[in-house]
Amino acid sequence: MYRANLVGFVLAVASSAFIGSSFIIKKKGLQRAGASGSRAGSGGYGYLREPLWWIGMITMIVGEFANFVAYIYAPAVLVTPLGALSIIVSAVLAHFLLGEKLQKLGVIGCILCVVGSTIIVLHAPGEHGISSVDEIWDLATRPAFLFYTVASISIALVLALYCEPRYGQTNVMVYIGICSLIGSLTVMSIKAVGIAIKLTLEGSNQAAHLQTWIFVIVSILCIVSQLNYLNKALDTFNTAVVSPIYYAMFTSLTIVASAIMFKDWSGQSASNIVSVLCGFLTVLSGTLVLHCTRDPDSSDLYTPVSPQISWLVHANGEIWKQKDDDLHPEFVAIIRQDHFKFAG
């Protein structure tokens, strides 16, 4: 059990490094594509012709593959929270490559993420033995998980069909909510496919089972939907906003989904359960600190620029600054969308 968890841990850490890097590379690609054509946040797909975006996608695929294999060896309650390490990688790279400032207090957030992840690793439950994909299908079709699946899809459809046209460009929770709900189902189906592959490699062929291919189809559909809305979130909002909120929602929903489907907590002591939850809360606190200490608009090239004007006036040795908030609205209306500063 501990050896399997160690393999899962190493793969999850490697996955976080690749995925954290991919956020920044893809963001740069989206910025380049948006500068020369329609943006992903407005429904455009010009980023598909941007090589830098594809480099980010390849990096993410490598990370997701490592994550995929990690789910084969370790439970979701261990692998998923380690995704916080990708936020650290993303924050550090964004500081140097995107100009999104990582303040000193943000380092404390990074440390909290590492400490919380360590607690989770030390107290994570072992993987339950599964001998065939039929067992996974039985777990997936029980009333509790079916209810979770129907509820998640229903909420995601409401967000996509009703909320996105109205609030998608102003409320980050719309895109991230869809990604997180679909993402939790993605993890469950990917874990099922991974276990089927592992059993097949061990000599018990699972390719002949119809359930295996159903899980494959569900995985593909969920991944495509998840990536589509994640691209919209990254293009519309700053990375400093998207990464921590996405992590918190996605991880929370995945832990809930895994607990319902795979019964991760079954047979675990109360102290282990509490320790893992405390570790997760520590990681969540770290992501929030990391988010709160960064300027969400520091380098967002797509942040709307509102008309504003200010100037410095020297009078009797004193400096007086006039702000646009004090101007008459009719006067502000004729100012073009630039920032002027006059001194006299």
C-alpha positions in Angstrom: 0.0 0.0 0.0 2.7 2.5 1.0 4.8 1.6 -2.1 1.8 2.2 -4.3 1.1 5.5 -2.6 4.8 6.6 -3.0 4.6 5.9 -6.8 1.4 7.9 -7.0 3.0 10.7 -5.0 6.0 11.0 -7.2 3.9 10.9 -10.4 1.5 13.5 -8.9 4.4 15.9 -8.1 5.8 15.5 -11.6 2.3 16.1 -13.0 2.0 19.3 -11.0 5.2 20.7 -12.4 4.1 20.1 -16.0 0.6 21.3 -15.5 1.7 24.5 -13.6 4.0 25.3 -16.4 1.3 24.7 -19.0 -1.0 27.3 -17.4 1.6 30.0 -18.1 2.6 28.8 -21.6 -1.0 28.5 -22.7 -1.8 32.0 -21.2 1.0 33.4 -23.3 -0.3 31.6 -26.4 -3.8 32.9 -25.7 -2.5 36.4 -25.3 -0.7 36.2 -28.7 -3.7 34.8 -30.4 -6.0 37.4 -28.9 -3.8 40.2 -30.0 -4.2 39.2 -33.7 -7.7 37.8 -33.8 -10.8 36.9 -31.8 -10.2 35.8 -28.2 -11.2 32.4 -26.7 -13.2 34.2 -24.1 -15.4 35.7 -26.9 -15.9 32.3 -28.5 -12.9 32.5 -30.9 -10.6 29.6 -31.7 -7.7 31.5 -33.2 -5.4 30.0 -30.5 -5.5 26.7 -32.4 -3.1 28.4 -34.9 -0.7 29.6 -32.2 2.3 27.3 -31.7 3.0 28.5 -28.2 -0.5 27.4 -27.2 0.2 24.0 -28.6 3.4 23.8 -26.6 1.4 24.5 -23.5 -1.1 21.9 -24.5 1.6 19.3 -25.0 3.1 20.2 -21.6 -0.4 19.8 -20.0 -0.9 16.5 -21.8 2.4 15.1 -20.3 1.3 16.4 -16.9 -2.1 14.9 -17.2 -0.7 11.6 -18.3 1.5 11.4 -15.2 -1.6 12.3 -13.2 -3.5 9.6 -15.0 -1.0 7.0 -14.0 -0.9 8.4 -10.5 -4.6 7.6 -10.1 -3.9 4.0 -11.0 -1.6 3.6 -8.0 -3.1 5.9 -5.4 -6.5 7.1 -4.3 -8.0 10.4 -5.5 -7.9 11.8 -2.0 -4.0 11.6 -2.2 -3.4 12.5 -5.8 -5.9 15.4 -6.3 -4.9 17.7 -3.5 -1.2 17.5 -4.7 -2.4 19.6 -7.6 -1.8 22.6 -5.3 1.9 22.2 -6.2 1.0 23.2 -9.7 -0.3 26.5 -8.3 3.1 27.2 -6.8 4.8 26.5 -10.1 2.3 28.6 -11.9 2.7 31.5 -9.4 6.5 31.5 -9.6 6.5 31.4 -13.4 3.8 34.0 -13.7 5.9 36.3 -11.5 8.8 36.0 -14.0 7.1 35.5 -17.3 3.7 37.3 -17.0 4.7 40.1 -14.6 2.0 38.9 -12.1 3.7 39.9 -8.8 4.2 37.3 -6.2 4.6 39.2 -3.0 6.5 38.1 0.1 3.4 36.9 1.9 2.7 34.7 -1.1 5.8 32.6 -0.1 3.9 31.8 3.1 1.0 30.6 0.9 3.4 28.3 -1.0 4.8 26.9 2.3 1.3 26.2 3.5 0.6 24.3 0.3 3.7 22.2 0.8 2.9 21.5 4.5 -0.7 20.6 3.8 0.4 18.3 0.9 2.9 16.5 3.3 0.1 15.9 5.9 -2.1 14.4 3.2 0.6 12.2 1.9 1.4 10.8 5.4 -2.2 10.1 6.3 -3.8 9.2 2.9 -5.7 5.9 2.7 -4.5 3.0 0.6 -6.2 2.0 -2.6 -8.9 -0.6 -2.4 -8.3 -3.8 -4.4 -10.4 -4.0 -7.5 -10.2 -7.2 -9.7 -12.3 -6.1 -12.7 -13.9 -3.2 -14.4 -17.3 -4.7 -13.6 -16.7 -3.8 -9.9 -16.0 -0.2 -10.9 -19.2 -0.2 -13.0 -21.1 -1.5 -10.0 -19.7 1.4 -7.9 -20.6 3.9 -10.5 -24.2 2.8 -10.9 -25.1 2.9 -7.2 -27.8 5.4 -6.3 -25.5 7.8 -4.4 -23.1 8.3 -7.2 -25.8 8.4 -9.9 -27.4 11.2 -7.9 -24.1 13.0 -7.8 -23.6 12.6 -11.5 -27.0 13.8 -12.5 -26.7 16.8 -10.1 -23.3 17.8 -11.5 -24.4 17.5 -15.1 -27.6 19.5 -14.4 -25.7 22.3 -12.6 -23.1 22.4 -15.4 -25.8 22.7 -18.1 -27.5 25.6 -16.2 -24.1 27.4 -15.9 -23.3 26.8 -19.6 -26.7 27.5 -21.1 -28.1 30.2 -18.9 -25.3 31.8 -16.8 -22.5 31.9 -19.4 -24.2 34.2 -22.0 -25.2 36.6 -19.1 -22.3 36.5 -16.6 -19.5 34.5 -18.2 -17.4 37.6 -19.0 -17.7 39.1 -15.6 -18.0 36.2 -13.1 -15.1 33.8 -12.9 -17.3 31.2 -11.1 -19.3 30.4 -14.2 -16.4 28.9 -16.2 -14.7 27.5 -13.2 -17.9 25.9 -11.9 -18.4 24.1 -15.2 -14.7 23.0 -15.3 -14.8 21.7 -11.7 -18.1 19.8 -11.9 -17.1 18.1 -15.2 -13.6 17.7 -13.9 -14.7 15.6 -10.9 -16.5 13.2 -13.3 -13.4 13.2 -15.5 -11.2 12.0 -12.6 -13.7 9.2 -11.8 -13.9 7.9 -15.4 -10.1 8.3 -15.9 -9.4 6.3 -12.8 -11.7 3.6 -14.0 -9.9 3.5 -17.4 -6.5 3.5 -15.6 -7.5 0.5 -13.4 -8.8 -1.3 -16.5 -5.4 -0.8 -18.3 -3.5 -1.9 -15.2 -5.5 -5.1 -14.9 -5.1 -5.8 -18.6 -1.3 -5.4 -18.3 -1.3 -7.8 -15.4 -3.0 -10.4 -17.6 -6.7 -9.9 -16.9 -8.0 -8.4 -20.2 -10.6 -5.7 -19.6 -10.9 -4.6 -23.3 -13.6 -7.1 -23.9 -15.9 -5.5 -21.3 -18.3 -2.9 -22.7 -18.0 -0.9 -19.5 -14.4 -0.2 -20.2 -15.3 1.6 -23.5 -18.1 3.4 -21.8 -15.6 4.9 -19.3 -13.3 5.8 -22.2 -16.0 7.7 -24.1 -17.1 9.5 -20.9 -13.5 10.4 -20.2 -13.0 11.9 -23.7 -16.3 13.9 -23.6 -15.5 15.2 -20.1 -11.9 16.2 -21.0 -12.9 18.1 -24.1 -15.7 20.0 -22.3 -13.4 20.7 -19.3 -10.5 22.1 -21.6 -12.9 24.2 -23.6 -14.2 26.1 -20.5 -10.8 26.2 -18.9 -9.4 28.0 -22.0 -12.3 30.5 -21.7 -11.5 31.1 -18.0 -7.8 31.6 -18.7 -8.4 33.9 -21.5 -11.0 36.0 -19.8 -9.5 36.3 -16.3 -6.1 36.6 -14.8 -4.1 33.4 -14.0 -3.8 34.6 -10.4 -7.6 34.4 -10.1 -8.3 31.2 -12.1 -5.6 28.9 -10.7 -6.5 29.0 -6.9 -10.3 29.0 -7.3 -10.2 26.3 -9.9 -8.0 24.2 -7.6 -10.2 24.7 -4.6 -13.4 23.8 -6.4 -12.0 21.0 -8.5 -10.3 19.3 -5.6 -13.2 19.6 -3.2 -15.7 18.1 -5.7 -13.2 15.4 -6.7 -12.7 14.3 -3.1 -16.5 14.2 -2.6 -17.0 12.2 -5.9 -14.3 9.8 -5.0 -15.6 9.3 -1.4 -19.1 8.5 -2.8 -17.9 6.2 -5.6 -14.8 4.5 -4.3 -15.5 4.7 -0.6 -12.0 6.1 0.1 -12.8 6.5 3.8 -14.0 3.0 4.4 -12.0 1.3 7.1 -10.0 4.4 7.9 -9.5 5.6 11.5 -11.0 8.9 12.6 -7.6 10.4 13.2 -6.5 9.6 9.6 -9.6 11.1 8.2 -9.3 14.3 10.3 -5.6 14.6 9.4 -6.3 14.4 5.7 -9.1 17.0 6.0 -6.8 19.3 8.0 -4.1 18.8 5.4 -6.5 19.8 2.6 -7.7 22.8 4.6 -4.1 23.8 5.0 -3.4 23.5 1.3 -6.6 25.5 0.6 -5.5 28.2 3.0 -2.2 28.4 1.2 -3.9 28.8 -2.2 -6.1 31.6 -0.8 -3.1 33.4 0.8 -1.3 33.0 -2.5 -4.2 34.4 -4.4 -4.9 37.3 -2.0 -1.3 38.5 -2.1 -1.1 38.8 -5.8 -2.4 41.7 -8.0 -5.2 40.2 -10.1 -4.8 43.0 -12.7 -1.0 43.3 -12.7 -0.5 42.0 -16.2 -3.8 41.1 -17.7 -3.6 42.4 -21.2 -7.3 42.1 -21.6 -8.4 44.1 -18.6 -10.8 46.7 -19.8 -9.3 50.2 -19.7 -11.8 52.8 -18.5 -11.5 56.5 -19.5 -9.5 58.3 -16.8 -7.4 61.4 -16.4 -5.4 62.9 -13.6 -2.8 65.6 -13.2 -0.5 67.2 -10.6 -0.9 70.9 -9.9 1.9 72.8 -8.0 0.4 75.6 -6.0 2.2 77.5 -3.2 4.7 74.7 -2.8 2.0 72.1 -2.4 1.0 69.3 -4.7 -2.6 68.7 -5.5 -3.8 65.7 -7.5 -7.0 65.8 -9.4 -8.7 62.4 -10.1 -11.2 61.5 -12.7 -13.7 60.6 -10.0 -14.0 64.4 -9.3 -14.6 65.3 -12.9 -18.0 66.1 -14.4 -19.3 63.0 -16.2 -19.9 65.0 -19.5 -16.2 66.1 -19.4 -15.0 62.5 -18.7 -17.1 61.2 -21.6 -15.0 63.1 -24.2 -11.7 61.8 -22.9 -10.4 59.0 -25.1 -9.4 55.7 -23.4 -5.9 56.6 -22.4 -4.3 57.7 -19.2 -2.9 61.3 -19.2 -0.8 63.0 -16.6 -0.2 66.8 -16.7 2.1 68.7 -14.5 2.2 72.5 -14.2 
